[in-house]
Amino acid sequence: MKPVSRRHWMTLCAGAASAASLTLSGPSRGLRAVAAAANAPFKLGMVTYKMGEKMTCDQLIALCKEAGLAGVELRTTHGHGVELSLSKSERADVRKKFEDSGVVLVGLGSTYEFHSNNPAVVKKNIEGAKEYAQLAADVGAGGIKVRPNGVNKGEELAVTHERIGKAWGEVAAAAAGLGVEVRMEVHGSEGSREPKSVRAMLDHANHANAKVCWNCNGGETDENGSIRANFDLLKHALGLVHINDIGVPKYPWQELFDLLKECGYSGYCLAEIEGNDDPARFMRYYRTLFDLYTGQPTWPA
């Protein structure tokens, strides 16, 4: 990763300060901002985990419009209420709400996981994930997020990885006919969250609809501070990217965005960050940093 020169850094800071200080001037401005974000090669959105966990769908849509975010992933149990319990008409209402807004419903974030060595537990999670994929299709979401959430003490990792991968592949096959991707988050404890572990699961899934959600975890860099070797393991199956504190240099952010550009990724990068008392203002700053990192100034629209 090339170092940033002082002159370049000062230019970035000046651009960020200028853009972030601007305010929106009404609904049409918000729609233009969302449209600009959606048409950019790199699409910035948000995850409801933390930042939007208490917001309704209407509030999330309003925030996305005000901050220039292209889309949102709705995590289960949050204030938006998009759950399996929704009736057919309620699902249609959610779909129309997002379609009319211009804000893309990028996906639904589930907590279905497949690592248990109890077959009944794994089967229950598989069937639940299939139902969740149907919910995603009904509300117009592009995918669902599933996860590995650990491994089993005393069990060989290869056995756990195979179990997770085959379950993932079964859900991916079922969801393919619905037009819904099944995105495995790089997540969990040691043995499940490493890119090499997720690659092993992916190989066992063996299905084109089994996609990966890159999660920007610590410990992914090599001795030179690069994530390239780990990224290369999964880049061919990227379906989603979760990003977090891009204003904090604890992760090689510039290299990540350069690698995404290099591999031709054109999907969503979703901010998964802590809440803020003024989320719209905070996310406008975030939007500006994202644009500067990716070299695509879409804000303000």
Backbone torsions as a table, in degrees:
resi	resn	phi	psi	omega
1	MET	NA	125.4	-177.5
2	LYS	-71.6	139.9	177.2
3	PRO	-69.3	150.7	179.1
4	VAL	-87.9	125.4	-179.8
5	SER	-70.2	158.5	179.7
6	ARG	-61.0	-41.9	-179.7
7	ARG	-62.8	-44.5	179.8
8	HIS	-63.9	-40.6	179.7
9	TRP	-63.2	-41.6	179.0
10	MET	-64.8	-36.1	177.9
11	THR	-65.8	-42.2	178.4
12	LEU	-61.9	-44.8	-178.5
13	CYS	-63.5	-41.1	179.5
14	ALA	-64.0	-42.0	178.2
15	GLY	-64.6	-40.1	179.5
16	ALA	-64.4	-43.9	-179.0
17	ALA	-64.4	-40.9	-178.9
18	SER	-66.6	-47.2	-177.2
19	ALA	-69.5	-42.3	-175.4
20	ALA	-70.8	-20.2	-179.0
21	SER	-80.8	-13.0	-178.7
22	LEU	-76.5	147.1	177.7
23	THR	-113.5	160.4	-180.0
24	LEU	-81.4	155.8	-175.3
25	SER	-122.9	31.9	174.3
26	GLY	129.5	175.0	-175.9
27	PRO	-57.3	-39.7	-177.8
28	SER	-64.0	-36.6	176.9
29	ARG	-63.0	-41.8	179.0
30	GLY	-62.9	-41.4	179.2
31	LEU	-65.0	-39.2	177.9
32	ARG	-64.5	-39.3	180.0
33	ALA	-63.9	-44.3	179.2
34	VAL	-64.9	-42.5	179.9
35	ALA	-63.4	-41.6	178.9
36	ALA	-62.9	-41.5	179.9
37	ALA	-66.0	-40.1	-177.6
38	ALA	-69.2	-27.4	-177.8
39	ASN	-92.0	-4.7	179.9
40	ALA	-75.2	152.2	177.2
41	PRO	-57.0	-41.8	174.8
42	PHE	-103.8	125.6	-174.6
43	LYS	-108.3	119.3	-180.0
44	LEU	-93.9	133.8	174.3
45	GLY	-143.0	-158.7	-178.4
46	MET	-143.2	156.5	171.5
47	VAL	-102.3	142.7	-177.9
48	THR	-74.7	-12.9	178.9
49	TYR	-58.7	120.4	-179.2
50	LYS	77.9	-73.3	-173.3
51	MET	-59.5	-44.3	-174.0
52	GLY	-118.8	23.3	-171.3
53	GLU	-65.6	-22.4	-179.8
54	LYS	-102.6	2.0	-174.9
55	MET	-86.6	145.0	171.7
56	THR	-77.7	170.9	176.5
57	CYS	-59.3	-41.3	179.6
58	ASP	-62.3	-41.9	179.7
59	GLN	-67.8	-38.4	177.8
60	LEU	-65.1	-42.2	178.6
61	ILE	-62.9	-42.8	179.1
62	ALA	-62.1	-41.8	179.1
63	LEU	-63.7	-44.9	179.8
64	CYS	-60.8	-41.5	178.7
65	LYS	-64.8	-43.2	-176.3
66	GLU	-70.2	-32.3	-176.1
67	ALA	-99.3	-2.9	179.5
68	GLY	74.3	39.6	179.1
69	LEU	-100.3	136.6	-173.0
70	ALA	-80.0	-26.5	-175.1
71	GLY	-164.9	178.7	-175.5
72	VAL	-148.1	145.3	171.2
73	GLU	-107.7	127.1	-176.8
74	LEU	-96.4	112.1	178.9
75	ARG	-82.4	141.1	-179.7
76	THR	-58.8	152.4	178.7
77	THR	77.6	2.3	-177.4
78	HIS	-91.8	176.0	-170.4
79	GLY	-62.6	-18.8	-179.3
80	HIS	-66.2	-27.0	175.3
81	GLY	74.5	17.8	179.1
82	VAL	-85.6	94.7	-173.0
83	GLU	-133.2	171.6	-179.4
84	LEU	-60.6	-23.7	-177.0
85	SER	-72.3	-10.3	-178.9
86	LEU	-64.0	139.4	176.6
87	SER	-75.0	172.0	179.5
88	LYS	-59.5	-43.9	-179.0
89	SER	-69.6	-35.7	178.2
90	GLU	-67.3	-36.7	176.9
91	ARG	-65.0	-41.0	178.3
92	ALA	-63.7	-36.8	178.6
93	ASP	-64.1	-42.4	177.9
94	VAL	-62.3	-44.7	180.0
95	ARG	-58.9	-47.9	-178.6
96	LYS	-63.9	-38.7	-179.4
97	LYS	-58.1	-46.2	-179.6
98	PHE	-73.8	-41.5	-179.9
99	GLU	-61.9	-40.0	179.6
100	ASP	-69.8	-27.3	-175.2
101	SER	-80.0	-26.2	-173.7
102	GLY	87.5	-9.3	176.3
103	VAL	-84.9	127.2	-174.8
104	VAL	-82.3	133.1	171.8
105	LEU	-84.5	93.3	-171.5
106	VAL	-66.1	-39.2	-177.9
107	GLY	-177.9	174.8	175.6
108	LEU	-116.9	129.6	-177.5
109	GLY	-96.4	109.2	-178.5
110	SER	-97.6	175.5	173.3
111	THR	-116.8	22.2	177.2
112	TYR	-70.6	133.8	-175.5
113	GLU	-143.4	153.8	-166.6
114	PHE	-128.1	21.1	-173.5
115	HIS	-88.3	-16.1	-174.8
116	SER	-56.1	144.7	175.3
117	ASN	-90.4	11.1	173.1
118	ASN	-97.5	110.4	-176.1
119	PRO	-55.9	-34.6	-178.9
120	ALA	-66.2	-37.7	179.0
121	VAL	-67.3	-43.6	179.3
122	VAL	-63.0	-44.1	179.8
123	LYS	-61.3	-41.0	179.0
124	LYS	-62.0	-40.8	179.3
125	ASN	-70.3	-35.4	176.7
126	ILE	-62.8	-48.8	-178.8
127	GLU	-66.0	-37.6	177.0
128	GLY	-63.5	-41.2	179.2
129	ALA	-65.6	-36.0	177.1
130	LYS	-64.3	-42.1	176.8
131	GLU	-63.5	-37.4	179.8
132	TYR	-66.9	-35.4	175.9
133	ALA	-64.0	-37.4	176.4
134	GLN	-66.2	-40.3	175.2
135	LEU	-58.9	-44.9	179.6
136	ALA	-59.5	-43.5	178.6
137	ALA	-62.4	-40.4	-177.4
138	ASP	-67.5	-35.9	-177.5
139	VAL	-94.1	-2.4	176.4
140	GLY	87.2	21.8	178.1
141	ALA	-84.2	144.8	-175.8
142	GLY	-79.0	-14.4	-178.2
143	GLY	-171.1	174.1	172.0
144	ILE	-124.5	149.6	176.8
145	LYS	-103.6	129.4	172.5
146	VAL	-119.2	179.9	-175.3
147	ARG	-156.2	152.5	159.9
148	PRO	-88.1	142.0	-176.0
149	ASN	-129.3	27.7	179.6
150	GLY	137.3	-174.4	178.9
151	VAL	-133.9	176.4	-176.3
152	ASN	-104.1	127.6	-179.8
153	LYS	-59.4	129.3	177.5
154	GLY	86.3	-5.2	179.8
155	GLU	-102.0	139.0	178.2
156	GLU	-60.9	137.4	-179.3
157	LEU	-58.3	-37.7	-178.6
158	ALA	-60.5	-35.4	179.0
159	VAL	-69.0	-44.9	179.0
160	THR	-63.6	-44.5	-179.4
161	HIS	-61.3	-39.1	178.8
162	GLU	-65.6	-42.9	179.4
163	ARG	-60.8	-47.6	179.9
164	ILE	-62.5	-45.7	-177.2
165	GLY	-62.5	-42.9	-179.1
166	LYS	-68.0	-37.3	176.6
167	ALA	-65.1	-44.5	177.0
168	TRP	-57.2	-45.9	179.8
169	GLY	-63.0	-37.3	178.6
170	GLU	-64.6	-43.7	178.8
171	VAL	-67.0	-41.2	179.9
172	ALA	-60.8	-40.2	179.4
173	ALA	-65.3	-41.9	179.8
174	ALA	-67.4	-36.9	-176.5
175	ALA	-80.0	-18.6	-177.1
176	ALA	-59.6	-40.8	179.6
177	GLY	-67.5	-15.4	178.3
178	LEU	-94.1	-6.6	-176.0
179	GLY	74.4	28.9	-176.2
180	VAL	-119.0	121.3	176.9
181	GLU	-74.3	150.8	175.1
182	VAL	-114.1	107.1	-170.5
183	ARG	-104.2	115.2	178.4
184	MET	-86.0	119.1	179.3
185	GLU	-75.2	138.6	173.8
186	VAL	-75.2	96.8	-160.9
187	HIS	-152.7	162.1	171.3
188	GLY	109.2	-155.4	-177.5
189	SER	-99.5	-176.0	177.9
190	GLU	-59.0	130.4	-177.2
191	GLY	105.0	-18.0	178.6
192	SER	-124.6	-23.4	-172.4
193	ARG	-95.3	-10.9	-180.0
194	GLU	-73.0	140.5	177.2
195	PRO	-53.4	-34.7	178.9
196	LYS	-67.0	-32.0	177.0
197	SER	-69.7	-44.3	179.5
198	VAL	-65.9	-33.6	177.1
199	ARG	-64.0	-39.9	177.2
200	ALA	-62.4	-42.6	176.9
201	MET	-62.1	-43.4	-179.1
202	LEU	-60.8	-41.2	179.0
203	ASP	-63.4	-37.2	177.7
204	HIS	-73.6	-31.7	177.7
205	ALA	-61.7	-45.5	171.5
206	ASN	52.7	48.6	178.1
207	HIS	-146.9	137.2	-176.5
208	ALA	-63.5	-22.8	-179.0
209	ASN	-88.7	0.4	174.2
210	ALA	-85.6	107.4	-176.3
211	LYS	-112.1	163.8	-177.2
212	VAL	-111.3	140.7	171.8
213	CYS	-106.8	103.0	177.5
214	TRP	-66.9	137.0	-167.3
215	ASN	-121.5	1.6	176.9
216	CYS	54.4	54.1	179.2
217	ASN	-84.4	156.8	171.2
218	GLY	-68.8	159.1	177.6
219	GLY	83.1	9.3	-178.6
220	GLU	-94.1	-6.0	-178.3
221	THR	-88.9	152.5	176.3
222	ASP	-90.2	-168.8	-176.6
223	GLU	-65.3	-16.4	178.0
224	ASN	-99.2	6.5	179.5
225	GLY	79.2	17.3	-177.3
226	SER	-104.7	145.3	175.9
227	ILE	-100.1	1.8	-171.5
228	ARG	-54.6	-47.4	-175.4
229	ALA	-60.7	-42.6	178.4
230	ASN	-71.3	-41.0	179.5
231	PHE	-60.8	-40.1	-177.9
232	ASP	-62.3	-23.9	179.7
233	LEU	-66.6	-27.2	-170.1
234	LEU	-124.4	-4.3	-171.0
235	LYS	-60.8	-28.9	-177.6
236	HIS	-71.9	-14.2	-176.3
237	ALA	-121.0	18.7	-178.1
238	LEU	-65.3	128.1	175.2
239	GLY	-117.6	-17.5	-176.2
240	LEU	-164.6	153.0	175.9
241	VAL	-130.7	126.5	171.3
242	HIS	-98.3	130.3	176.1
243	ILE	-120.8	162.0	-178.7
244	ASN	-130.9	-113.4	-173.1
245	ASP	-82.2	79.6	-176.8
246	ILE	-70.6	-11.6	175.7
247	GLY	-87.4	-1.1	-179.0
248	VAL	-114.9	122.5	-173.9
249	PRO	-79.0	50.9	177.7
250	LYS	-97.5	-1.4	-178.3
251	TYR	-144.1	146.1	-178.9
252	PRO	-75.4	74.3	-173.5
253	TRP	-60.0	-46.4	-178.2
254	GLN	-61.2	-39.8	178.3
255	GLU	-64.3	-40.2	178.4
256	LEU	-57.2	-51.0	-177.5
257	PHE	-66.4	-34.2	176.1
258	ASP	-65.2	-40.5	179.2
259	LEU	-67.8	-38.4	177.0
260	LEU	-62.3	-42.6	178.4
261	LYS	-65.4	-41.5	-178.4
262	GLU	-62.0	-37.5	-177.8
263	CYS	-90.0	2.5	175.3
264	GLY	81.5	18.9	179.5
265	TYR	-65.5	132.4	179.8
266	SER	-133.0	23.0	-179.9
267	GLY	-91.3	-151.6	-173.9
268	TYR	-100.9	141.4	168.1
269	CYS	-110.3	116.3	-171.9
270	LEU	-109.8	126.5	180.0
271	ALA	-74.1	120.8	177.0
272	GLU	-117.5	92.6	-169.2
273	ILE	-138.8	168.8	179.6
274	GLU	-65.0	158.9	177.8
275	GLY	-68.9	168.8	-178.5
276	ASN	-148.8	146.6	-178.8
277	ASP	-66.8	-22.8	178.6
278	ASP	-130.3	74.1	-171.5
279	PRO	-60.3	-36.7	-178.4
280	ALA	-64.8	-46.1	179.2
281	ARG	-64.3	-44.6	179.7
282	PHE	-59.1	-45.7	-176.9
283	MET	-72.8	-21.2	172.4
284	ARG	-68.0	-41.5	174.3
285	TYR	-61.6	-44.2	-179.0
286	TYR	-60.6	-44.1	178.3
287	ARG	-57.1	-43.2	-178.8
288	THR	-65.7	-43.8	176.7
289	LEU	-60.1	-43.4	179.3
290	PHE	-60.0	-45.0	179.9
291	ASP	-62.1	-39.0	-179.7
292	LEU	-69.1	-41.0	177.1
293	TYR	-62.5	-40.8	-173.7
294	THR	-91.4	-8.0	177.8
295	GLY	69.6	32.1	-179.3
296	GLN	-134.5	83.2	-177.7
297	PRO	-69.4	100.8	178.7
298	THR	-110.0	-2.5	-175.1
299	TRP	-125.3	131.1	0.8
300	PRO	-81.1	153.9	-178.2
301	ALA	-78.4	NA	NA
